[in-house]
Amino acid sequence: MANANQKIIHIASDEKFIDAAIYIFEKAFPGRNLFIIPKSSFNRKLIYVKEHENIEIVPNNRFLLKYLLERIPGYECVVLHSLNEFNSTLFISSSEQEKFVGIFWGAELYTKEVFPDKEFLGKYTSSINLPKKTTVSERIRAKLITLFRQDQALVKGSIKQAASKLMYFAVPYEEEFNFFQNKGIIPHYSRFIPFTYYPLEFILKGNEHIHVNGNDILIGNSANYTNNHLEVFYKINEIGIGNRKVILPLSYGDAQYGDYIHYQGVSIFGSGLISLRQFIPLEQYTLTMQRCGIVIMNHFRQQAIGNIVMMIWMGAKVYLNESNSFYHYLKRIGVIVFSIDSDLHKGNERVFTNLEESDAMENRRKITVAFSETTVVRNLCNSLHKYLLNG
């Protein structure tokens, strides 16, 4: 339960990276955090989050909103871990909205409702028209929505509404914050709170010593349309991949899209394509990544930050799309990163030449300065003290 020293109340969920959040916030504000985790009344046991003295598990029932609204006045700061449907409703319902910090996960706002014009898909990817298949869980969810007469459009609207009023918006770097502010999705008066769940130490997880030792080509991070695989396939096929392998992680995301992209890759690269369709042991995955001297992430938006940071650390030559705010952030902090738009073409004689070791070392140094645990904790501490916390 809460104690007098706890000034920050967190509305979280039983997800894997909440442990990292507890660790980081306790480093920044020791003894001042309370994490509220709603769980079903039928199963209160935590699955992903480890038991901790500053965690309070509460029933996820129809009284939850009222219960949290009554708790909020006792705290200086409310941290929403994700702008999901419930958290957005909580924020909109509160009379103390100036206390709220919304930590953006990605899927909440990168939706067709917010960006209806396929802004994040390339010409070839946007023309893919696969027959719609629904999973059992999706069909059950649709049935429940019908049964309870929940208007899905209103739910999505509440997320947009919450974002449009949010005073403090937490993302890993300022370019991403500026993107949402310039689009008018978050208000002009909103303030940037620098935060990531994954400092460098969490991303590397004991792999600090591993550096790339091959020249295979890694494309994308998932079976998701926003990887824009087809655009990359056509580009690198025109350049010619030689005896390199094309490594394609497709073990999570949209399985139907993953099947389609796999077969498109086989038709273009034949035996030169290696698709990672199933989850493989971490050690095997790391060895596969180690072979990839070239990394091409064709996301038009911020995505796969952890994967990109890890590959930069390992010494890979990384190509990003100039539409991606993360490309501009990395350029700003001095990381040597390459443009899919300007550098990935046949006329570039060094297009598939691995990064020089001296450049890899410099990238490693810049990434360490920007993403170390010390930096993440210090930036979080400074920003919340500046805007919200007394003492």
C-alpha positions as a printed Julia matrix, in Angstrom:
391×3 Matrix{Float64}:
   0.0     0.0     0.0
   0.98    3.63   -0.4
   3.11    5.43    2.15
   3.65    9.12    2.86
   6.85    9.28    0.78
   5.22    8.06   -2.43
   4.47   11.04   -4.65
   4.24    9.36   -8.09
   1.37    7.02   -8.87
   1.8     4.8   -11.93
  -1.08    3.18  -13.81
   0.56    0.15  -15.38
  -0.26   -3.32  -16.66
   1.18   -6.79  -16.23
   3.65   -6.42  -19.11
   7.28   -7.52  -19.39
   8.87   -4.07  -19.49
   7.1    -2.69  -16.4
   9.91   -4.25  -14.34
  12.3    -2.0   -16.24
  10.06    1.0   -15.49
  10.06    0.18  -11.78
  13.85   -0.09  -11.85
  14.35    3.22  -13.69
  11.82    5.24  -11.69
  13.18    3.87   -8.41
  16.69    4.9    -9.51
  15.41    8.4   -10.29
  12.98    8.74   -7.35
  13.77    6.1    -4.72
  10.86    5.21   -2.46
   8.5     7.69   -4.13
   6.69    5.42   -6.61
   3.49    3.39   -6.35
   2.59    1.12   -9.27
  -1.11    0.25   -9.58
  -1.65   -2.87  -11.69
  -5.27   -3.85  -12.42
  -5.85   -7.6   -12.67
  -8.89   -9.77  -13.14
 -10.76  -10.56   -9.93
 -10.52  -14.23  -10.93
  -6.71  -14.23  -11.28
  -4.73  -11.71   -9.24
  -1.37  -13.41   -9.82
   1.26  -11.41  -11.74
   2.58  -13.14  -14.86
   5.3   -10.81  -16.18
   5.92   -8.22  -13.47
   7.91   -9.4   -10.46
   6.43   -8.89   -7.0
   7.69   -5.65   -5.47
   6.86   -3.72   -2.33
   5.67   -0.68   -4.3
   3.16   -2.62   -6.43
  -0.54   -2.62   -5.6
  -2.72   -5.1    -7.47
  -6.33   -3.93   -7.75
  -9.44   -5.6    -9.2
 -10.09   -4.72  -12.83
 -13.84   -4.21  -12.55
 -16.47   -1.53  -13.08
 -15.37    0.3    -9.91
 -11.74    0.69  -11.08
 -12.15    4.12  -12.69
 -13.86    5.58   -9.61
 -11.25    4.02   -7.32
  -8.33    5.55   -9.22
  -9.95    8.96   -9.53
 -10.26    9.0    -5.74
  -6.58    8.06   -5.31
  -5.08   10.64   -7.67
  -5.46   13.74   -5.38
  -2.94   12.23   -2.95
  -0.09   12.34   -5.5
   1.98   15.01   -7.23
   2.34   13.09  -10.49
   0.33   10.43  -12.37
   2.27    8.34  -14.91
   0.22    6.5   -17.51
   2.13    3.57  -18.95
   0.58    3.69  -22.44
  -2.2     5.93  -23.73
  -4.46    2.91  -24.03
  -8.25    3.0   -23.91
  -8.62    2.82  -20.13
  -5.75    5.19  -19.34
  -7.13    7.73  -21.79
 -10.56    7.51  -20.15
  -8.96    7.96  -16.72
  -7.13   11.07  -17.9
 -10.2    12.6   -19.56
 -12.31   11.87  -16.45
  -9.84   13.46  -14.01
 -10.17   17.02  -12.74
  -6.38   17.11  -12.23
  -5.15   16.6   -15.78
  -2.15   18.85  -15.16
  -0.59   16.02  -13.07
  -0.57   13.42  -15.84
   2.41   12.15  -17.83
   1.52    9.89  -20.76
   4.22    7.43  -21.8
   3.66    6.68  -25.48
   4.1     3.07  -26.58
   3.36    3.46  -30.3
   0.27    1.47  -31.24
  -2.1     3.88  -29.45
  -1.67    6.71  -31.97
  -0.08    5.06  -35.0
  -3.51    3.93  -36.2
  -5.69    4.36  -39.28
  -8.01    6.56  -37.2
  -5.21    9.04  -36.51
  -3.3     8.63  -39.79
  -5.96    7.55  -42.34
  -3.92    8.27  -45.47
  -1.45    5.34  -45.23
   1.23    7.82  -44.32
   3.57    5.08  -43.09
   3.37    2.73  -46.08
   5.34    2.85  -49.31
   3.78    2.7   -52.78
   4.21   -1.06  -53.21
   3.32   -1.99  -49.63
   0.15    0.1   -49.65
  -1.02   -1.75  -52.76
  -0.9    -5.16  -51.01
  -4.46   -6.4   -50.74
  -4.63   -9.62  -48.76
  -7.98  -11.23  -47.88
  -8.99  -10.33  -44.34
  -8.62  -13.16  -41.84
  -9.58  -12.84  -38.19
  -8.22  -14.85  -35.3
 -10.41  -16.56  -32.71
  -9.44  -13.92  -30.1
 -10.37  -11.1   -32.49
 -13.77  -12.71  -33.14
 -14.39  -13.11  -29.4
 -13.44   -9.47  -28.8
 -15.79   -8.3   -31.56
 -18.6   -10.37  -30.02
 -17.98   -8.91  -26.57
 -18.01   -5.38  -27.96
 -21.39   -6.12  -29.54
 -22.74   -7.68  -26.36
 -21.75   -4.76  -24.2
 -22.68   -2.19  -26.89
 -19.23   -0.62  -26.72
 -18.81    1.85  -29.54
 -15.29    1.22  -30.82
 -15.16    4.57  -32.6
 -15.83    6.34  -29.31
 -13.03    4.37  -27.64
 -10.57    5.38  -30.34
 -11.84    8.92  -30.05
 -11.02    8.95  -26.36
  -7.37    8.13  -27.12
  -7.18   11.0   -29.62
  -9.0    13.26  -27.18
  -6.6    12.4   -24.37
  -3.55   13.02  -26.57
  -4.97   16.38  -27.65
  -5.09   17.57  -24.03
  -2.0    15.91  -22.58
   0.3    18.32  -20.76
   3.3    15.96  -20.56
   4.19   13.51  -23.35
   6.94   10.95  -22.7
   8.91    9.54  -25.64
  12.6     8.58  -26.02
  13.77   11.64  -27.97
  12.64   15.14  -28.9
  12.24   14.61  -32.65
   9.41   12.14  -31.99
   7.76   14.63  -29.63
   8.04   17.38  -32.26
   6.51   15.09  -34.9
   3.31   14.63  -32.88
   3.19   18.28  -31.89
   3.64   19.46  -35.49
   0.83   17.13  -36.58
  -1.45   18.72  -33.98
  -1.99   15.37  -32.24
  -0.6    16.66  -28.95
  -1.17   20.31  -27.97
   1.26   23.14  -28.55
   1.58   23.61  -24.78
   2.56   19.97  -24.17
   6.01   19.39  -22.66
   8.56   16.75  -23.62
   9.48   14.15  -20.99
  12.46   12.02  -22.13
  11.9     8.37  -21.24
  12.64    4.88  -22.54
  11.93    1.55  -20.91
  15.14    0.16  -22.34
  18.43    1.85  -21.48
  21.46    0.39  -23.26
  22.16   -2.03  -20.42
  18.67   -3.56  -20.83
  18.99   -3.76  -24.63
  22.37   -5.49  -24.61
  21.61   -7.93  -21.77
  25.13   -9.3   -21.52
  25.89   -9.05  -25.26
  28.19   -6.03  -24.89
  31.13   -8.01  -26.3
  29.38   -9.14  -29.52
  30.27   -7.31  -32.73
  29.21   -8.01  -36.33
  31.53  -10.35  -38.23
  29.65  -10.9   -41.5
  28.13   -9.01  -44.41
  24.61  -10.44  -44.59
  21.68   -8.02  -44.9
  19.04   -7.7   -42.17
  15.72   -6.25  -43.33
  13.08   -5.04  -40.87
  12.19   -6.34  -37.43
   8.76   -7.97  -37.76
   5.92   -9.21  -39.95
   4.36   -5.77  -40.0
   3.36   -3.69  -43.02
   5.21   -0.65  -41.64
   8.54   -2.38  -42.35
   7.87   -1.65  -46.05
   9.71   -4.8   -47.09
   8.76   -4.74  -50.78
  10.34   -1.33  -51.35
  13.61   -2.65  -49.9
  13.44   -5.92  -51.87
  13.18   -4.08  -55.18
  15.96   -1.64  -54.29
  18.54   -4.19  -53.19
  17.66   -6.6   -55.99
  18.51   -3.84  -58.46
  21.82   -3.26  -56.65
  22.57   -6.99  -56.42
  23.23   -8.82  -53.16
  26.11  -11.0   -54.42
  26.73  -14.0   -52.17
  25.14  -12.35  -49.15
  22.07  -13.72  -47.4
  18.98  -11.61  -46.76
  17.81  -12.16  -43.17
  14.11  -11.5   -42.58
  12.73  -11.52  -39.0
   9.05  -12.5   -39.31
   8.45  -14.32  -36.04
   5.91  -11.82  -34.71
   3.36   -9.45  -36.19
   0.79  -10.18  -38.89
   1.19  -13.88  -39.83
  -0.68  -13.47  -43.11
   1.52  -10.57  -44.16
   4.57  -12.55  -42.99
   3.62  -15.44  -45.31
   3.18  -13.05  -48.22
   6.5   -11.28  -47.65
   8.33  -14.59  -47.21
   7.12  -15.88  -50.58
   7.83  -12.55  -52.27
  11.37  -12.71  -50.86
  11.85  -16.29  -52.08
  10.66  -15.33  -55.57
  13.26  -12.54  -55.72
  16.25  -13.91  -53.79
  15.68  -17.67  -53.9
  18.05  -19.52  -51.59
  19.59  -16.16  -50.64
  16.62  -15.51  -48.35
  16.53  -16.69  -44.74
  13.2   -16.02  -43.03
  13.03  -16.25  -39.25
   9.45  -17.54  -38.98
   9.58  -19.04  -35.5
  10.99  -17.71  -32.25
  14.49  -19.1   -31.77
  16.69  -19.24  -28.66
  18.31  -15.88  -27.83
  21.82  -17.25  -28.34
  20.96  -18.48  -31.84
  19.21  -15.2   -32.68
  22.24  -13.21  -31.51
  24.58  -15.31  -33.68
  22.29  -14.68  -36.67
  22.32  -10.93  -36.02
  26.11  -11.04  -35.7
  26.32  -12.07  -39.35
  24.48   -8.92  -40.47
  26.93   -6.17  -41.34
  24.16   -4.31  -43.18
  20.82   -3.4   -41.56
  17.91   -1.85  -43.49
  14.94   -0.64  -41.44
  12.46    0.99  -43.81
   9.98    2.26  -41.23
   8.53    5.66  -42.07
   7.91    6.22  -38.35
   9.68    5.49  -35.07
   9.8     1.72  -34.66
  12.26   -0.98  -33.56
  14.45    1.41  -31.57
  15.88   -1.4   -29.43
  16.81   -3.45  -32.49
  18.43   -0.48  -34.21
  20.41    0.57  -31.13
  21.66   -2.97  -30.61
  22.8    -3.32  -34.24
  24.55    0.06  -34.12
  26.3    -1.06  -30.94
  27.36   -4.29  -32.66
  28.96   -2.22  -35.44
  26.49   -2.68  -38.29
  25.99   -0.18  -41.1
  22.37    0.93  -40.57
  20.09    2.34  -43.27
  16.93    4.18  -42.14
  14.19    6.02  -43.97
  14.46    9.8   -43.79
  10.76    9.97  -42.87
  11.62    8.24  -39.59
  12.18   10.71  -36.77
  14.75    8.31  -35.27
  16.99    8.84  -38.31
  17.1    12.56  -37.63
  17.7    12.03  -33.91
  20.67    9.74  -34.58
  22.12   12.23  -37.07
  21.71   15.02  -34.51
  23.69   13.18  -31.83
  26.44   12.33  -34.32
  25.79    8.65  -34.99
  26.95    7.54  -38.44
  23.71    6.28  -40.0
  22.72    6.05  -43.65
  19.67    7.07  -45.68
  17.59    4.56  -47.65
  16.44    7.49  -49.78
  19.88    8.95  -50.58
  22.51    6.24  -49.97
  20.9     2.88  -50.82
  21.39    2.76  -54.58
  23.51    1.11  -57.27
  25.67    4.19  -57.8
  27.03    4.01  -54.24
  30.19    1.91  -54.58
  30.28    1.25  -50.83
  26.57    0.55  -50.47
  27.11   -2.95  -49.02
  30.59   -2.39  -47.58
  30.64   -2.91  -43.82
  31.25    0.04  -41.53
  34.87    0.89  -40.79
  35.91   -0.22  -37.29
  36.8     3.36  -36.31
  33.28    4.5   -37.28
  31.73    1.56  -35.41
  33.67    2.52  -32.28
  32.56    6.15  -32.56
  28.93    5.04  -32.96
  29.29    2.86  -29.88
  30.53    5.82  -27.88
  27.69    8.1   -29.04
  25.06    5.45  -28.33
  26.5     4.91  -24.84
  26.27    8.61  -24.04
  22.68    8.85  -25.29
  21.15    5.59  -24.04
  23.05    4.58  -20.92
  21.1     3.95  -17.73
  22.82    6.97  -16.17
  21.59    9.27  -18.97
  18.03    7.88  -18.97
  17.69    8.24  -15.18
  19.22   11.73  -15.11
  17.01   13.06  -17.94
  13.86   11.62  -16.36
  14.77   13.0   -12.95
  15.55   16.48  -14.26
  12.38   16.78  -16.35
   9.93   15.64  -13.68
  11.57   17.86  -11.06
  11.38   20.77  -13.47
   7.65   20.41  -14.18
   5.88   18.36  -11.52
   7.71   17.3    -8.38
   8.52   19.44   -5.39
  11.8    18.55   -3.72
